[in-house]
Amino acid sequence: SPWSYSSWVPNAVVINLGTNDRVVCVNGFCNEFIQTYSDMILNAAKYYGHATTWFLACGPMSTAYCTQVHEIIVSVRMHGVNAYYLDQTPYNGNNTCCGHPSVAGDTQIADGVFDFIADKLGW
């Protein structure tokens, strides 16, 4: 049967899109990235409603797309989406294969962003 979005609405959605993609602003790609990412958030927000808070992250593997994430947040907020920038750039240590965080690095990220998310959600 089709998924019922009203059966479970998340308090928060965390998205880190672009950290592994080596976003390069050439040939209009940045505009396409911003538009497609914004459209994805707006489409999902239609189903979840205003109760869901969105955290759009940048880092830790790359900072090349952080400016675009800020632009996306401005764009979706103009449509009533409750979105915040989640800065994961300070956690660029403890990397293992190809710049991906190790288990220790992932733990550091989780510990580091929990207070920010909890504060925004009033936990």
N, C-alpha and C positions, 0 to 999 in steps of 0.2 A: 504494500500500500504506500501511497505517497507520504513523504515526511510532513508532519504537522509542526510548523514553526512555532505555533502558539503553545505546544505541549511542553516545551522547554525553552526558556529564554535566558541566555547567559547574562550574568552581571557584567562580564568584561570579555573582550576579545583582544588578544595580543597578536599583532602581525609584524613580522620582520621580513619584508619582501625587498630584495635587492642586495642583501649583504653578501651573497655568494655569486652575484651576477655581473660584477665588474661594470656597473652602470657607467656608460661613457656618453657624454652629451654631444653627439654628432648626428648630422642629417635628421634633425628633429626628433631624435629618440627620446630626449628628456621630456618633451611635450607629450609624446605618446605614452611614456611611462607614467607621468603625472595624470593624464586623462584616464588611462586604463585602470590604474590603481584607485583613483577617485571613484570611477564608475563601479568598481568592485565593492568598495565600501558602501556607496550609496545604495546599490542593489541589495546587499546583505542587510543594511539598516532598514530597508523597507519591510523586510520580513521580521526582524527582531524588534523594531520600534525604538522609542526613545529611552527605554529602560536600560539598554545596553550601552556601556562605555567602551570606546575603542582606544587602544593604545598602539600607536604606530611607531615602531622602533627603527633605530639606525645604529649600526655597529653590531658586533665588535670587529668583524672581519674586514670591514671597509667603512670609510666615511665619505666615499665619493658621491653618495646619493642622499646625504643628510639634508641638504638644501631642498631637494625635491620632496622629501618627506614633510618638511615644514610647509611647503606649498600645498601639498595634498591635505594637510590638516586644515589650513585656511579654507581650502575649497570645500571640504565636506562640512566644516562648521557653518559655512554660509547656507547650507541646506538643513541645518538643525541637528546635525550629528554631534554627539558629545565625544570629542576626540582629543587625545593628548599625545605629545611627543615623548617617547620613551628612549632616553639616551643610554645606549649600551656601549658607547665608544670608550668609556674608561676601563672596560673589561677586555682589553686587547692583549692580555697576557695569558699564560697557561695554555698556549696553543699547541696542538699536536699536528696532525696531518693536514697539510695544505692550508694552514691558518685557521682551521676549525678549532673551537675551544675543546679542551680536554674535559674530563669529568669534573676535575677541580675548577676549571674555568666556568663550566656550566653552573656549578654550585655557587660560585662567586657572583655570576650574573643573576641567578634566582634570588639569592640573598640581597643583592644590591637593589633590585627593582621592586621587591616585595613591599617595602615601606612606602614607596611612591604610589604604587597601585592601591594599597590599602588606604592611604590617605585620601586619594581621589574618590574612592568608593565609600569612604566613611566606615571602614571596618575597624 
